[in-house]
Amino acid sequence: MHIVVIGSGYVGIVTAACFAKFNLKVTCVDHDQDKVRTLATGQVPIYEPELEALVQAGIQSGNLSFSSDKSIIGSANVIVVAVGTPSGPDGTVELSYLHSVVDDIVQYSISDKIVMIKSTVPVGTAQDVKRRLNQRLKHIQFQVISNPEFLREGNAVQDFLHPDRIVIGCDESYRQNPKEITTIYSSIIDSGTPILFTDNQTAELIKYAANGYLAMRLSFINEIANIAEKWNADVCDISKGIGMDKRIGPEYLKPGPGFGGSCFPKDTLGLLKTSEQCGEHSLLVDATIRSNDMRKERMLKKITDAIEDGEDEKTVAVLGLAFKNNTDDMRDSPSISIIEHLLKLNTRVQVYDPKALKEGFKIFGDKITYCTDLYQAVTGASGIVIATEWSEFASMDLKLVKQLVKKPVIVDLRNILSLTNMRNTGFRYVSIGRPNLN
């Protein structure tokens, strides 16, 4: 079996490398020739734990290759669509990249194909793709499968290799003999991972519903944190207390500066647009999005209140640029609005992130100072903002930090420092949903 993965973005690279690990022949195709050349040497342009080693192993085994030649589509048994589907200004999902893939499939297909859509797409997209293909190539049989991915950045390889479930949306006729799917995922299925067969539109909605629900949990605990601050309660203990309930569980109940990244902001907007298109406006999803937008504004005020003291020339250290730890992804990262806000206050900004400094430079250029470690970043600072939950920030040497800063102020937007440890350190410590320490 020959699998062609179209798109070498986050999902495409992970998918191609993991399929190659299953001893399948995989070619990852992308129009960006420079990117293809880089990947062909085993270098991965994004940071994701375990991914580069997996790509290199796939290349060395001969199972994985990269190409910009779209004609390879013709030799594929299975075509995996893993192109970007960004949100437009009004929240509508942009499908131009996917439609371009459909054009390429039409141009190069000479035999029956399985088209597997991994890109997150609006409900009804798979059926539309099948209609487009069948109208233009009536002599070729296309089976269009919706196979949404559920990958967490920072844990994507393990999530792919050991998923909670595999969701397959397809026609009823294909469910009777899904030989390609059972071959591709045989090692995962054999390990006991459940596989759920549905129709295409149900599979597409599962993806939106899953991310919408997780985003809603994050917005919920952030609002509980707001209430906890008013009553001088501790939201960390509240999270533990409700997470112990087996009906609820502990995941996605950690308060923070608002969700970001490539999935939750885009997919909540996509789900809201989906609900509106069918005349069923989702009040909960709408509130989740508005709550997250308000969250970012609240965090900016928290930072301003903590560091604003009339000082004319001020330096603030921002620790963390990526939207979460173990990634270099800054898409919709809370750090962006934080830095923009500080710059508007004519504040000098010094930043450090273990992996995302290059991404930060793409956004801010020379407007801010990029540091090689956290101690360089905090030197001379009148305030420290912890924006990403990297483990090294939790283990920082507070005695050394206090010697380096101009003023001992820490705004911890991830609650990675212990209240117990922060007491009697001499820092003004502001966190999320917990009592402040002055």
C-alpha positions in Angstrom: 0.0 0.0 0.0 1.2 3.5 -0.9 0.0 6.4 1.1 0.4 10.0 0.0 -0.1 12.6 2.7 -0.8 16.0 1.2 0.4 18.9 3.4 3.5 18.9 5.5 2.2 21.1 8.3 1.7 20.0 11.9 -0.8 17.3 11.2 0.7 16.2 7.9 4.2 15.6 9.3 3.0 13.7 12.4 0.6 11.6 10.3 3.2 10.7 7.7 5.9 9.9 10.2 3.6 7.7 12.3 2.2 5.8 9.3 5.8 5.1 8.2 6.5 3.7 11.7 3.6 1.2 11.0 5.8 -0.1 8.1 3.7 1.6 5.4 5.1 3.3 2.4 4.4 7.0 2.8 5.2 10.1 0.7 4.5 13.5 2.1 3.7 16.0 -0.6 3.9 19.8 -0.3 4.2 22.6 -2.8 6.9 24.4 -0.6 10.1 23.0 -2.2 12.4 24.5 0.5 10.4 22.8 3.2 10.4 19.5 1.3 14.2 19.7 0.9 14.6 20.4 4.7 12.3 17.5 5.7 14.1 15.1 3.3 17.2 15.6 5.3 15.4 14.7 8.5 15.1 18.2 9.9 11.6 19.1 11.1 10.7 22.9 10.9 8.4 22.7 14.0 9.2 21.6 17.5 7.3 18.6 18.7 8.7 16.0 21.1 9.8 12.7 19.4 8.8 13.9 15.9 12.2 14.6 14.4 13.6 11.3 15.5 10.5 9.5 14.1 11.0 11.3 10.8 14.6 10.4 10.6 13.8 6.8 11.4 11.2 6.7 8.6 13.6 8.1 6.1 16.3 5.6 7.1 13.9 2.7 6.8 12.9 3.8 3.3 9.2 4.0 4.4 9.0 7.8 4.5 9.9 10.3 1.7 9.0 13.9 0.9 8.3 15.4 -2.5 6.8 18.5 -4.2 5.8 16.4 -7.2 2.0 16.2 -7.2 1.9 13.5 -9.9 2.8 11.0 -7.1 -0.9 11.2 -6.3 -1.4 8.9 -9.3 0.4 6.0 -7.7 -1.3 6.3 -4.3 -3.8 3.8 -2.9 -4.8 6.2 -0.1 -4.6 10.0 -0.2 -4.5 11.7 3.2 -5.6 15.3 3.1 -3.8 17.3 5.8 -3.8 20.9 4.6 -4.7 24.0 6.6 -8.3 25.1 7.0 -7.9 28.5 8.7 -10.7 30.7 9.9 -11.8 33.7 7.9 -12.5 37.1 9.5 -16.1 36.1 10.2 -15.3 32.6 11.5 -16.1 30.8 8.3 -13.6 28.0 7.5 -11.4 28.7 4.5 -11.4 25.7 2.3 -9.4 26.9 -0.7 -6.4 24.7 0.2 -8.7 21.6 0.3 -10.3 22.5 -3.0 -6.9 22.8 -4.5 -6.1 19.3 -3.3 -9.3 18.1 -5.0 -8.2 19.6 -8.2 -4.8 17.8 -8.0 -6.5 14.5 -7.2 -8.7 15.0 -10.3 -5.7 15.8 -12.5 -3.5 12.9 -11.5 -5.8 10.0 -10.5 -5.8 7.1 -13.0 -7.3 4.5 -10.6 -9.7 4.1 -7.7 -8.7 6.0 -4.6 -9.4 6.2 -0.9 -9.4 9.9 0.1 -8.9 10.3 3.8 -9.6 13.8 5.2 -7.7 14.6 8.4 -8.0 18.4 8.1 -10.6 19.8 10.4 -13.5 20.8 8.1 -17.1 22.0 8.3 -19.8 19.4 8.5 -20.7 18.3 5.0 -17.3 18.8 3.5 -16.6 15.1 2.9 -19.8 14.7 1.0 -19.0 17.8 -1.1 -15.5 16.5 -1.9 -17.0 13.1 -3.0 -19.5 15.0 -5.2 -16.8 17.1 -6.8 -14.6 14.0 -7.5 -17.4 11.9 -8.9 -18.7 14.6 -11.1 -15.3 15.2 -12.7 -14.0 11.6 -12.8 -17.0 9.3 -13.3 -14.9 6.4 -14.4 -12.9 6.2 -11.1 -14.4 5.1 -7.8 -13.6 7.4 -4.8 -14.2 6.5 -1.2 -14.1 9.7 0.9 -13.4 9.0 4.5 -13.5 11.5 7.4 -10.8 10.6 9.9 -10.4 13.5 12.3 -7.2 13.9 14.3 -7.2 14.4 18.1 -3.6 15.4 18.6 -2.4 17.6 21.4 0.5 19.8 20.5 3.4 18.8 22.7 2.2 15.2 22.9 1.2 14.6 19.2 3.3 11.5 18.5 2.1 9.6 21.5 -1.5 10.7 20.8 -1.3 9.3 17.3 0.4 6.1 18.3 -1.8 5.5 21.4 -5.1 7.2 20.7 -8.2 7.1 22.9 -10.2 6.1 19.8 -10.2 6.1 16.0 -13.1 7.8 14.3 -14.0 6.8 10.7 -16.7 8.6 8.8 -17.7 6.8 5.6 -20.5 5.4 3.5 -22.5 2.4 4.9 -21.1 0.2 2.1 -17.5 0.8 3.0 -18.2 0.0 6.7 -18.9 -3.6 5.6 -15.3 -4.1 4.3 -13.0 -1.3 5.5 -9.9 -3.1 4.4 -7.7 -0.1 3.9 -8.5 1.4 7.3 -8.0 -1.9 9.1 -4.6 -2.3 7.3 -3.4 1.2 8.0 -4.4 1.2 11.7 -3.9 -2.5 12.3 -1.3 -2.1 15.0 -3.4 0.4 16.9 -6.6 -1.7 16.6 -4.7 -4.8 17.6 -3.6 -3.1 20.8 -7.3 -2.6 21.8 -8.0 0.9 20.7 -11.7 1.2 19.9 -12.7 2.3 16.4 -15.9 4.1 15.8 -17.6 4.0 12.3 -20.1 6.7 11.6 -21.3 8.6 8.6 -19.1 11.5 7.3 -21.1 14.4 8.8 -21.1 12.7 12.3 -17.4 12.2 12.2 -16.9 15.9 11.2 -19.1 17.0 14.0 -17.3 14.8 16.5 -14.1 16.7 16.0 -15.8 20.1 16.5 -17.8 18.9 19.4 -14.8 17.5 21.2 -12.7 20.7 20.9 -15.7 22.9 21.7 -16.4 20.9 24.9 -12.7 21.1 26.0 -12.6 24.8 25.3 -15.8 25.2 27.3 -14.2 23.5 30.3 -11.2 25.9 30.2 -13.5 28.9 30.0 -15.6 27.5 32.8 -12.6 27.1 35.2 -11.3 30.5 34.3 -14.6 32.0 35.3 -14.6 30.0 38.5 -11.1 31.5 39.1 -12.6 35.0 38.8 -15.1 34.1 41.5 -12.4 32.5 43.7 -10.4 35.7 43.6 -13.3 37.7 44.9 -13.8 35.3 47.8 -10.1 34.8 48.6 -10.5 31.1 47.7 -8.0 28.8 45.9 -9.0 27.7 42.4 -6.3 25.0 42.4 -8.0 23.2 45.2 -11.4 23.9 43.6 -10.2 22.2 40.4 -8.9 19.2 42.4 -12.2 19.0 44.3 -14.4 18.9 41.3 -12.0 16.8 39.2 -12.2 14.0 41.8 -15.8 13.5 40.7 -15.6 10.6 38.3 -18.4 12.2 36.3 -16.2 15.2 35.7 -12.5 14.2 35.8 -9.4 16.4 36.2 -8.5 17.2 32.6 -8.8 20.7 31.2 -9.7 22.3 34.5 -6.5 24.3 34.9 -7.1 28.0 34.9 -4.9 30.3 32.8 -4.8 33.3 30.5 -7.2 31.9 28.0 -7.0 29.2 25.4 -4.9 29.7 22.2 -3.2 27.6 19.6 -4.2 26.3 16.2 -7.3 24.3 17.3 -9.5 25.7 20.0 -10.0 29.3 18.7 -10.5 28.1 15.2 -12.7 25.1 16.0 -15.0 26.9 18.5 -15.6 29.5 15.8 -16.2 26.8 13.2 -18.7 25.0 15.5 -20.5 28.3 16.2 -20.7 28.9 12.4 -21.9 25.4 11.9 -24.7 25.8 14.4 -25.8 29.1 12.8 -25.8 27.6 9.3 -28.4 25.1 10.4 -30.4 27.5 12.4 -29.4 26.2 15.8 -27.3 28.9 17.4 -25.2 27.4 20.2 -25.4 29.6 23.3 -22.8 27.6 25.1 -20.2 27.8 22.3 -20.9 31.5 21.8 -20.4 32.1 25.5 -17.2 30.1 25.5 -15.7 32.3 22.7 -16.8 35.5 24.4 -15.6 34.3 27.8 -12.2 33.6 26.3 -12.0 37.0 24.7 -12.9 38.7 28.0 -10.3 36.5 29.7 -7.5 38.0 27.7 -8.6 41.5 28.6 -8.8 40.6 32.2 -5.2 39.2 32.2 -4.0 42.5 30.6 -5.6 44.4 33.5 -4.1 42.0 36.0 -0.6 42.6 34.6 -1.1 46.4 34.4 -2.3 46.6 38.0 0.6 44.6 39.2 3.4 46.5 37.5 2.0 50.0 37.1 3.6 52.3 39.7 4.3 55.5 37.8 7.8 54.5 36.9 8.8 56.3 33.7 11.1 53.7 32.1 10.1 50.2 32.9 11.3 46.7 31.8 9.0 43.7 32.0 10.2 40.1 31.5 7.8 37.8 29.7 8.6 34.1 30.3 7.0 32.0 27.6 5.9 32.8 24.0 4.3 29.6 22.8 0.6 29.1 23.6 1.5 26.0 25.7 4.7 24.2 26.8 6.4 21.5 24.6 5.7 23.4 21.4 7.0 26.4 19.5 3.5 27.3 18.2 2.5 30.9 18.8 -0.8 30.8 16.9 -3.3 32.8 19.0 -0.9 32.6 21.9 -1.9 34.8 24.9 1.7 36.1 25.0 1.0 38.0 21.8 -1.7 40.3 23.3 0.4 40.6 26.5 3.5 41.8 24.7 1.4 44.1 22.4 -0.2 45.6 25.5 3.1 46.2 27.2 4.6 47.9 24.2 1.6 50.2 24.1 2.5 51.2 27.6 6.0 52.1 26.4 7.4 49.3 28.4 10.7 47.6 27.4 10.0 43.9 26.9 12.5 41.1 27.4 11.4 37.6 26.5 12.5 34.0 26.9 11.0 30.8 25.7 12.9 27.5 25.4 11.6 26.8 21.8 9.6 29.7 20.4 12.1 32.6 20.1 12.3 32.3 16.3 8.5 32.4 16.1 8.5 35.4 18.4 10.9 37.2 16.1 8.6 36.6 13.1 5.9 38.5 14.9 7.7 41.2 16.8 11.0 41.6 15.0 13.3 44.0 16.9 10.5 45.6 19.0 11.4 43.3 21.9 14.6 41.8 23.3 15.1 38.0 23.0 17.1 36.3 25.8 19.0 33.0 25.9 17.7 32.0 29.3 15.2 33.2 31.9 17.8 34.8 34.2 18.9 37.1 31.4 15.3 37.9 30.7 14.5 38.9 34.3 17.6 41.0 34.8 16.6 44.6 35.5 12.9 43.9 35.2 10.3 45.7 37.2 7.9 42.8 36.7 7.9 39.2 35.5 5.0 37.7 33.6 4.9 33.9 33.3 2.8 33.3 30.2 3.7 29.6 29.4 3.9 26.7 31.7 7.4 25.5 30.9 8.8 23.3 33.7 12.0 25.3 34.0 10.0 28.4 35.0 8.5 26.4 37.9 12.0 25.5 39.2 13.6 28.9 38.8 16.1 30.0 41.5 14.0 32.6 43.3 16.9 33.9 45.4 18.9 34.6 42.2 15.9 36.1 40.5 15.4 38.5 43.3 19.0 39.7 43.0 18.6 40.2 39.3 15.3 42.1 39.1 14.8 45.8 39.7 11.5 45.1 41.5 10.4 41.7 42.9 7.0 41.3 41.1 5.8 38.1 39.5 2.5 37.7 37.7 2.0 34.0 37.2 -0.7 33.4 34.6 -0.2 29.6 34.8 -0.1 29.0 38.6 3.1 27.1 38.2 4.7 28.5 41.4 3.5 27.2 44.7 1.8 29.6 47.1 3.6 27.9 50.0 7.0 28.4 48.3 6.3 32.0 47.4 5.4 33.1 50.9 8.2 34.9 52.7 10.3 35.3 49.5 9.9 39.0 49.4 8.1 38.9 46.0 4.8 40.5 45.2 3.1 37.4 43.7 0.0 37.6 41.7 -1.5 34.4 40.3 -4.9 33.1 38.9 -7.8 32.4 41.2 -5.7 32.4 44.4 -4.8 35.0 47.1 -2.2 37.5 46.1 1.0 37.6 48.2 2.5 41.1 48.8 
